[in-house]
Amino acid sequence: MFPALETELKQETLPDPYEDFMYHHLQYYGYFKAQRGSLPNSATHQHVWKNNPRYLLSGSFGEREDVIPDPLQKEKLLWPTCLCSAVHRQLEAVSRDSLMLGSSLLKSRQLLHDEFGEVNPCLREPRDLFAAFSSSGPLQAPRWPIECEVIKENLHHIEWVPPQPEYFYQPTGNEKLPEIVGEEKGTVVYQLDSVPTEGSYFTSSRVGGKRGIIRELAVTLQGPEDNTLLFESRFESGNLQKAVRVDTYEYELTLRTDLYTNKHTQWFYFRVQNTRKDATYRFTIVNLLKPKSLYTIGMKPLMYSQLDASTHNIGWRREGNEIRYYKNNRDDGRQLFYCLTWTIQFPHDQDTCFFAHFYPYTYTDLQCYLLSVANNPVQSQFCKLRTLCRSLAGNTVYLLTITNPARTPQEAAAKKAVVLSARVHPGESNGSWIMKGFLDFILSNSPDAQLLRDIFIFKVVPMLNPDGVIVGNYRCSLAGRDLNRHYKTILKESFPCIWYTRNMIKRLLEEREVLLYCDFHGHSRKNNIFLYGCNSNDRKYWLHERVFPLMLSKNAPDKFSFHSCNFKVQKCKEGTGRVVMWRMGILNSYTMESTFGGSTLGHKRDTHFTTEDLKSLGYHVCDTLLDFCDPDRTKFMQCLAELKELLQQEIHKKFNELGQDMDLEGSWSDISLSDIESSTSGSDSSLSDGLPLHLLNIAHEVNQKKKMCKKKKKKPLQTRKQRNEQYQKNNLMRELKLTEDVPERAGFASTLRKQPTFFRNSENASSSTMRNDKPRLNELRGRDKGTSLDPSKMASLILTKNKERMQTEKPGFIVSCSPKRSTNPSQEPVPDMKPNWSRNRYPATRRGRATMTVYPSLHIYTYP
């Protein structure tokens, strides 16, 4: 359109060095394969980035369209017909050497320009490294391990709050304990084959999981009268390995272990079809691993009917009768299993129903919620969504930063931080419901929420283990390990979610104070909601870590139990998030445990928790934060005084249990809090510690190769002094050997004449060794301090002792030792003197070796 101007621009401009570097960098790694001419140039595209909305970020998600491919349209945008001649004069006036520094057209696109082309002293907000998802496009599809089969159905459950409380099941004592018969006497109606076996490890993933045709695993019905249930669990967060029909309406179910492991069977979530309304069905899960469970004290499974949801708007509800949790009677000799059995009557014929351990909350549910936040024009102003990292399977781990924009830099720097996370254990979906309640409140227009956004910066990781959530694991990631035992890890590639979370908090601590860290979990053996914390070792902040939990118990008295809280730091929990963050300097570092069951407190006593109950706790966390940080410290000091009184009572109780009576008025505060508290009753994941499975396999292979190619271990190198001593000892042994084997040799006397010099040098060279042999040295020097032995006499003593030892070791072999062989026969050895030379000091020479020729002694020394 303007060929002359375009030619002039090409002649006058130099390539942007940054773009030139990025072009070669991306092309080298295969990320850019187009021609160089198709690259956008900052000199010609700066107005496009500023004015064209297609290049701007959408909300906070980094939506960005590709560069406009139409050259005519690009030319229209860049060079409008009203282009003034001043621009031409500016290009002609700028010299070639100063063009890149002086021309506003050649500035980096990261700099903001005003409408006159002048550079403002600020940078454009950087684009996301990973595109989260478009506010108008489809969601990012979950990525599965390539071994997993996934059905092509999108499941959605409505949220519903029961109008009446759902009470615990009350055992009657007449519940049936069905005997486990297995597939030997039953019929397998569902079996999941495409599951990674123990010993394998995660290699790669793809959207949709395993390639190829998805097989139908459920049995084929023989006609409309066939009442066999059709099972399915190959959907997001689903977990069911096998179903065996043992009677007309009775089924034995086997749960799938966490992928790449042989343990952690707790979470279940599966679908049944072809139901009958008037029949009583019995389901028995046969391979649970925990000896204690909330099912023993009244917890019921959850059921969801699609017909009820579509016609009556009824969602998940607690159902089940004759509920028993008991020990499995089939012992395979390797693992002790437990069973859960219950009966159910379906509400409709030919219905599709779901059963679950707790209210499911999937990765897709999270993405839908975050998409609604991104599309909200108000919430997206103070909630910035970023990608923290990618999981092992390539799923996005999201990080939310929630705060109101500060008016001044000083105000921004004064804000403290609060860090919250959830779903490090994928089967503990109650953590996601608490997190959802927190986000609902903190993103609302409530005055309290606005105040919290004014004074805090919230860093939120809503789903730490998306891979485990997608595949239906209960506790582990695709590395086959419990992530909440690896917060100290240095293996970024094996545990990326944990490594990046810890690194983010570490950088945050360098910028500002982190007031509170809390990781949301679920608990399978205790009712109510409670916290695990860490006892402070600083007497200045004694009991301060217990103030927040006590305040929370006062704000939610019918849900939160302070008496169930524990603040003991156990050695087996050193790798957990709360302990690692506490050691990094966060005093108020907690794990929030919410039960799978319900409450035993207040007006909610003996009732199950609903999703609304859990979401309300997210609101109570925000409310307690305001009380905890109230400038008026009255509430804080009242809680601190109450804590001291409670602690005194606990100490007295402990002493009474021990049968001791002690006055604690003056010294009670010096007692270690860890001695008072018992250990936490959380899950034992010690079997899930260690290296990730793929590295464990590599380590095993390396160890096997080492065993096969094991070489003899070399002796460590000796110092110069040690080599001198060893040489002297070897030389003396060689001379002694010669004197024993060739006593008649004429050169024997001349050899012994060399001894005085040798021993003088030997004494100097090995003085440190001789100091340790003082008793023997004193014997050689004589019992009288004034008596000294001649060197020739010392040699005679050596020969005499050596022959006595040889006669003792080899009976029948007599060697005579004549005094004439001594160079000084006038001095005989003292009769009662027995030089105590250690045997290992001068080891005996092998008798089978050939006799060596006698040569004059050569004493070779090395010098520094």
N, C-alpha and C positions, 0 to 999 in steps of 0.2 A: 504493500500500500504506500509505503514511504521508502522506496529502495535506496534513494540517495542518503537519507538520514540513517538507515540501517547500516549501510556500508561505512558511513563516517563513524558510527558508533563502534563498529567492529575494529576499525583502524585505530581509534583513539583509546580504546579501553584495554586494560590488561586483565588476565584471568585472576579471579579471586583465589588467593592461595589456600584458603580454608576449603572452598568448594573443590579446588583441584585435588587437595589431599583426600577429601571425603570421596570424591569420584574414584580415585585409584583404590582406596581402602574398601569401598563397597564392591567394586568390580573384582578385587582380589579374592574376596570371600564369597563371591557368587550371588550377592544380594542385588546387584544392578547389572543388567546385561544389555541395556539399550546403548545406542550410539551416543557419543559425547555431545553431538549437536542437539540431542533431545533434552539435555540437562537444563533446568532453569538457571538463569544467571541473576545474581543479586542486583546487578546494575539495571536490568530490564524488568525485574519482577517486584521491586520493592513496593510500588504503588498497588500491585495486585494483592500482595499480602495485607496491605493496610486497608484497602477499600472493598475488596471482593469478599462477601460473607462466606463464600465457599471455602475460603482458606482459614477462617477463624475457628477457634475452639468452640465446640458446642457444649455449653454449660461448663462442666469441669472434666469432661470425659475425653478430650483430645480427639474428637471426630475431625477427620481431615480428608477432603476429597483429593484425588490425584490431580496433577498439573493439567491445565486445560489443553487438550490435544489439538484443538483447531487453531492453526496459525493465524487465520484471518481474525478470529475472535480475539486471539491474544494480541494481535496488532492493534485492534480497535481499543482494547483496554489500555494498552501501553501508550499508544500514540494517538490521542484524540485529535480531531481536526482543529481544535482550538489551541493546539500546542503553541506556546508563545516562542518568539525568536530569541528570548533571553536564554532559553536552555541551550540553543545552538551556540550562542556567543560564549556561554559558560564552558561548554565542552571544548571550544576552540581556544579559549584563554588558558585553560589548565594545561600545564606542561606534562610530558609523559612521565617524568620522575615523580611528580607530586600528585598525579591523577588519583591514585588510590587513597591518598590521605585527604585530599581537598574536595573531591567530588561527592556530593551527597547521594548521587545515583549509585555509587559503588560501595556504600556502607553495607555492613552485614545486615541481613534481614532480621536478625535478632534485636536490632535497635528500632525503637519507635520513631516515626516521622510525623510531623504535623502536616497540615494541608498545603503548606508552602514548601515542603521538602526539607525543612530544617530538622536536625537530629535532636531529639530530646534525651537528656541524660538518664535513661532508664532502659532496661531490657524487656523484651516481650516475654510473657510467661512461657516457660519451656513446654514443649509438647511431651506427652507421655512416651516413655520408651516402648511400652506395650499399649496398643489400643485396647481400652477396657471393653466397651461395646458402644455401638452407635445408639443415640437416643431415639432414632427412628427405624433402625434396622433390627434384625433378629438377634436373639441372645446368643452368647458364645456357647456352643454345644459342649457338653461334658466330654472329656477324653477318658477312655477306659483302657486298661491293659489289653493287649492284643489277644490274650487267651480267653477273655470274657465274652460270652454271647449276650446280646442286648436286644430285647424286643422293640419293635418300631411303634411304640405306643406312648403317648404323652399322658401321664397320670396327673390328676389335679384333685385335691381334697378341699372342701370348703371348711372355713373356720366356724365353729359353733360352740356356744357355751350352754351346757345343760341348765335348764331352768331350776332344777332341784339338785341339792347336794348328792354326790355319788358316794355312798358310804362303803366302808371296807366290808369285805366278805366275812361273815361270822361262821367259823367252822362248827359243824354239828357233832363231829366225832364219828359219823357214819360214812364218811367219804370213802369211795372205793379206791384201792391202790391197784391199778391194772398191772398185770405181769407182762414184762416186755418179751415179746415172742420173736420180733425181727422179721426179715424177709424170708427166712426159711419156712415159716408157716403162714406168711402173709403174701400180698401181691404188691409189687412196686408200681405205684401209679405216677410217680414223678421222681426223676433223678437227674441232678445237674452234673454233667460229665466234664464240661469245659471249665474246670477249676484248677488253677495252679496247685500242684502237689507239693508236699513238704520236701524241702531240699532244693527247689527251684527258686528263682528270684526274678524280680521285675527287670524287663529289658526295654520294652518300648510300648507306646500307646497310640491310639488313634480314636477319632470321633466314631462312635458306634461300636467300638470294640472289635471283636473277631470278624474277619472278612468271610464272605460267602453267605449261603442261604441259612437263615435261622430255622433250626429244626423245631418241630412241635414235640415238646417233651411230655406233655400230659397224654394220658391214654385216650384212645379213640372210643367214643361212646357207641354202643351197639344199637341204640335206638332211643326213642323218647322215654321209654320206661327205665333206661339205665340211669341209676341214681349215683354213680361214681362222681366224686368231687374232682374238679379240674384245678390243679395247683399251678401257680406261676410265681417266680420271684426274680426274673431277669430284667428288672427295671431299677431305676435309681434308688439306692439305699436298701434294696431288697435283700433278704437273707433267708434262704431255705435250700438245703442241700438235697433232701430226699423225703418222700412221703410213701409210707407203706400202709396199705389197707389190710387191717387184721380182722375186721368184722364189717357188717353192712354199713354201720354208721360210726365206725371207730378207726382212727388213723394214728400211726406212730410217725413222728416228725423228727428229722435230723437236721440240725442247723449247720451251716457252713462255717468253718473256722475263719479267722482273719486270713486274708490272702497271704500265701507264702509262709504260713505258720501252721502249727497243729494245736492251737489253743485259742482262748478268748471266745467262747460261745456264750453269749448273753443276749445280744440284740437279735430280734426277729421281726420280720416284716414281709408278709406274703399275701397272695390273692387266691381266693377260691371261687369257683363258678359251679353252676348246675346244682344249686341248693334246693332243699325241700323244706317247706315251712313247718310242718307238724312233727318232724323227726327231732330226736335229741342226739346230737353228735358229740363224740368225745375225741379230743385232741390231746396227745401226750408227746411232749418234747423229751427226747431220751438222752441227750448228750450235753447237758449243762454242767459247768465245772465248779461253780461256787457252792460250798457246803451250806452257806446261809443265804437267805433271800427274803425280800419283803413279801413274797407270795406266801410265806409261812405265817404272816401276821395280817393277812386280809387284803393284800393288793390283788386287783383283778386285771386281766388283759384288756386291751382296747380292740374294739370292732368298729368297722365303717361299712355301711350299706349304701351302694350307689343308688338304689331305688329310693331309699329314704332321703338321700341327699338331693335327688332331683325332684322328688314330689313333696317332701315335707321340710326340706332345708335343714335336715338333721345330719350332723357330722359325726366325728369320733365320739364313742361313748364306752363306758366301762361295762363289760358283760362277762358272764361266766358263773357257773355253779360247781359244786363239788371240787373245789380247787384244793389241790394237795401238791406239796413240794417234798420229794423224798429221794432216798438213795436208790440208784439203779441196781437191780438184782443181778444183772449180767456183768460179770467181772472178766475182762479180757487180759488181766494181769499187767497191763501197762498204765491205764488211766482210770481213775475213779470218777464216775459220772453220776449226775443227779437228774431227776425227772420232774417235769411240771405237767400236771394233768388238769383239765377242766372240761366241763360240758357246756354246750351252747345250743340254743334253738334259734334258727335264722328267722327273720321277720317276714321274708317273702319267698315264694317259689321262683326258681330260675333267676336268682339274684346274683350279682357280683359283689362279694364282700372281701374286706381286708382285715387282717389281724396284725397287731404290732405290740411290741414291748412298751413303747411310749409314743407320744404324738410325733410323727415324722416331721422333719424339717430338712429338705434336701438342698443341694447346691443350686438347683434351678429356682427353688423358692427364694433363696438369698439373692440371686441375680434379678429376679422380678422385683424384689423390694428395692434393690439399689437402682434399678432402672426408673422406678417411680420417683425416687429421690432426685435422680439426675434430670428428670423431666419437669420437676417442680421448680418454677422460676424463683421462688422465695428460698426454699431449702438449699438449692444449689449455690446460693450466694455465700453461705457460711459452712457448707459441708463440701469439702473437696475430696474427691475420690481418686486414689492413685493405685497403681499396681505395686504391691510390696515385692513380690517375686513370682516365679512360676514353680509349681509343685513338680514332683518327679514325673508325673504323667503329663505335665504341661498345662494344667489348669491354673487359672489366675487366683492368687491370694490377694485379696483386696485390703487396702488400708484407707480408713476414713480419718480425715482431720477436720474436727468440728470446733469452730470458734468464731466469734464476731470480729470483724475487722477492727483493728486498734486505730485510735485517732492519732497517736504519736508513737515514735519508736520506743520511747521510754515506757509507755503503757504496754506495748507488745512484749518488751523484755521482762516486765514485772509479772507476767502471767505464769502461773504454775501449770504443770501438766498432770493429766490423769490418763493412765493406760489401761484399756480393757480388752480382753480377748475371750474367745469361746471356741468350742469344738476341736480342741486338740485331741480329744477322744471322740471319734466320729459317732459312736453309738450313744452318746450322752446328749440327745437332742434337746433336753430341758435347758441346756446352756444357751441354745439358739433362741428359745422363747423368752428367756430373761433378757438376752441381748436385744431382741426385737422390741420389748417393752421399754428398755432404756433408750433406744434410738427413736422410738415414737415420741417419747417425752422430750428428749433433748433437742429434737428437730421441730418441736411445736412452737407456737407463738405464746406459750405461757410466760408470764412475767418471771417466774422462777427459772424457767429454761433460758430465757434471755439473760438473766443475771449470771447463771452458770457459764454461758458462752462468753460473757464479758470478762469473767475473772479466771477462766481456765482454758487450756488448750487440750482437747480430748483427742487422743490417738486410739483408734478402735480397729482391731483385727477381728471381724465377725466370724470368720471360719478359717482356723489355722490348718486344718487337715482336710482339704476338699477331696483329695483322692480317696481317703478312707470313707468319707461320707458318701461318695458316688458309688463305690463298690459294695457298701453295706457292711464294712468292718465295725467291730465293737470298740477296739482300743488302739490298733496299730496303723501305721502308714504303709505305703507300698514297699518300704524298706524292711518290713517285717518286724519293726521295733516300736515301742511305746515312745512317742515324741516327748511326753512329759517326764522322761528320764534322761533327756539328752540336751538340756538347755546349755550345758557347758561344752557342747561339741565344737570341734574345729572342722568337721566334715561338711562343708558348705554344699557340696554336690549331692550328698546322701540325705541330709536333713535341711533342705533350703528354707522351709517355712520357719523353723525354729531359729536357724542361724541368722536370717534376715530380721526376724523379730527382735532378737537379742541385740543385734547390731543397731537397729533403729532406736531402741531404748538407750543404748550406750551413747549414741550421738545426742539423743535428747537430754540426757543427764549432763552432757558437756555444755549445753545451752542454757538449761534452766532446772529448777527443782521439780522432781516428780513427786507429787504429794501422795499418790495412791496407785497401786497396781493390783488388778483383780482379774483372775482367770476363772471363767464360769465352767463348772463341771456338773456331773450327775452322780448320785450315790445310790447303790443297789441294796444296802443293808440297814439303813437308818432312815427314819421318817424326818420330816421338817426340812428347813433350810438352815445352814450354818456355815461358818468360815473356819479355815485353817490359816493360822498366821505364824509369825516367828517372834519368839521372845527377844526383847532388846537387851543387849549386853551393856548398854550405856545407862548408868544410874541416873543420868540427867533426864532420860526419857523413860524411866521405869514405869511400866504398865501402860504407856501411851499407845502401844499397838493394839490394846484391847478396847480403847475408847470407841472407835468406829463400829466394831461389832456390837457393843452394848447399846449404842445409839440406834443402830439398825433394828435391834430386837425391840426397842421401845417404839419405833415407828411402824413395825410390822409384827405386833405381838402374837398374832394368830398364825403366822407362817415361819418366823425366824426364831430359832432357839439358841440363846447365848450359852446355855449350859452344855450344848453339844459342840461348842467351839473348842478348838485345841490349838495350842501355840508352841508345841514341842517340835524341835527340829531333829528329825531322826536321820541317821546316817544313810539309810536307804532312800531318803527323799532329797538328797543333796543335788540331784540333777533336775528337780522339778522347777517350774517357772517361779513359784513364790520364793523358794530358797535362793535361787540364783539372783533374782532381782533384789532380794533383801541383802545379799552379800555385795551387790553392786552399789548399795547405798539408799535403797528405798525402804524407809522404816515401815510404812503401812503397805505390806506386800501380802496378798491373800489369795487363797483358793476358795471360791464359793461353791459349796456342795449343795445341790438341790435334789431332793429325793425323787425317785421314780414313783413313789407312792403318794402320800398325802401328809396331813397335819395331825398332830396330837395335842394341839394348843387351842385355847380359846373357843370361840363359837364355831370354828372349823374342825373341831376335834373329831377324829375317826372318819374323815372324809378325804377323798382323792383330790389332788391338785388338778385344776384345769389349766388350759393355756392362758386364760385370763388371770389366774392366780400368779402364774410365773411372770407374765408381762407386768403385773402390778408391782412385783418385786424390783423390776428395772426402774420404775418410778420411785420406789422407796430408796434405792441407791442414790438417786439424784437428790431427794429430799434430805437424806442423811449427810450428803456432802455439804449442803448449805448449813446444817446444824454444826457440823464438824469444823467448818471454816468461819463460823460466825465471829465477827470482831468482839462481840460481847462473850467473854469466855466463861460465863456462868454455867452453861450446860456442860461444857467440857470439864470444868472443875468438879461439878456435882458427880459426873460419871466417874471421874478419877477417884473421888472419895468413896463412892460406892464400890468400885473395884477393889480398893484396899480392904474394905470391910469384908467383901466376899472372899478375898484371898486369905484373910485371917481365919475365917470360918473353915475354909478348905484345909488350912494347915492344922488347925485343931482337930478336924475330922481325921486327918491322916495319922496324927499322933494317937488319937483314941483307938484307931484300928490297930496300931502297933502296941497298944497297951502301955503307952508312956504318957507321963504328965509333965508338961514343960511350960514355964512362964515365957511367953514370947513378946512381952511388952517392949523390950529393948532391942531384941535381935531378930525379930520375925522377918523384917524386910531384907535381911541378908541371906535368907534361905534361897537356894536356887529354884527357880520356877520349874525347871525341867525335871527336878526330883519329885515335884508334887503331881504333875500331870502324867497321865498314862499315854501310851503311844496311840497315834491315830489309827482308826480302823478302816483306812482307805484300802484300795485294791493293791495287792502285791504284784508288781510288774517286774520283779527282779529277773524273771526269766526272759523278759523282753529287753533287758539291757544288753550292752555289747555292740559290736560292729554291725552295720547293716549286712543283710544276707549275702549280697553280691561280693562285698569285701571279705566276709567270713569264708566264702567259698574260695576266693583267691588266696587267702591266708592259709587255708587247708592245703591247697595245691602246692604252695611254696614250701610248707613244712614237709610235705611228702617228698618233694624234690631234694630238700636238704638232707633228709634221712637217707635217700638213695645215694646221694653224692657226698656223703659225709667223709671228710678228710681228717687225718690225725691233727689234733690241735698243736700248733707250733708253740714252742716255749717262748715266753716273752724275752725281748732283748735285754741283755745285761749291760750294766754300766762298766766303764773302764776299770774301776776298782774291783768289781766283781770278777771281771775277766782275768785280771792279774792274780787274784787269789785262787781262782780255779786252775790257772796255769801252774801256779806254784804247787798246789796240792797234787795235780796230775804228775808233775815232775818228780815229786817226792815219792809217790806211789810207784812210779816206774823204777826209780833207783832201789827202793825196798824190794821190789819184785826181783830185780836182778840179783841183789845180794842173797835172796833166799834160794833162787834156782841155780846160781853159779857161784857157790861160796869159794871155790878154789881159784877163781879167775884172778889173775895178777893185778888187774886194775882196780880191785875192790878198795884197796887202801887209798888210792888216789881219788876214788869217788867220794869216800868219806871225808877226805881232806877238803872237799868243796862244801861240806855241810856247814861249817861255821858261817861262811858268807851267806849261804842260802837262808839259814835260820834268822840271821840278823835282818836280812831283807824281808823274810816272811813275817817277822814280828812287826816290822814297820808297816808292811802292806796290809796286814790283816789285824790291825790293832782293835778295830771295832768288834771283830769276831772273837778275839781272844779275851776281851773284857767280859764276855758272857760265860767264859770258862775259867772263872777265877779259882775254883777249888782245884781243878786239874793243874792250872798254872802254878799254884802254890806248892803242889806236891813235887812238880818238876824242879822248882827252885829250892826245895828242901824245907823241912819243917822249921828249921831255924832261919830267921830272917838274914842272919849273917852268912849263911851257907849258900853258895851258888853252884850250879852244875855247869860243867864244861860242855861245850857243844858236842864234842865227841861222845861224852857220857850220855847226853840226851839221845843221840843216835843209837847208842847201845841199848838204852831203855826202850826205844821204839822197836828195835829188832826183837828184844826179849819178849815184850808184850805181844807182838804180832805172832811169834811162834807158839806162845802159850795159848793164844786164841785158836790157832790152827790145830793144835793138838786136841783142844777141847772139842772143836767142831768135827774133826776127822780122827776118830780113835784108830789106833794101829799105825798111824803115820807119824813117825817120830823124827824130828829135825833137831839135830844137836846145834847148840850155839856156844862156841868156844870164846872165852874172854879174850883170846889172842886176836880175834878179829877186830877188837876195838883199837882205835888209834892211840889210846892212852890207857894201857892195861893197869896202870897203878891205881886208877880210880874205878872201884867196883860199884855196882848199883847197891843202894841201901836195901838190905834184905826185906824189911817190912814195907817198903814203898811199892805201891801198886798204881802205876799211872793209869788213870781212868779215861783212856781215849774212847770217845764214842765211836761205834762201829760205822755209822754212816759218814763220819768225818773222813775216814780213809777206807773206802769200800775195798773188799778183797778182789784181787784181779782174777779173772777166769783162768783155771788151770789148763784149759785146753789150748790156750793161745801159744804160739811159738815163742821161744825165748828170744828176747831182743838183744842186739849187740850193744855192749857198753861203750858209750861215748862220753867225753867230758861234758859236764853239765853246762847248758847254755841258759842263762836267765835273761829273758827278753821282756822288757817293760815298755809300756806305751805311755806317752806323755800327752798332756792336753794340747 
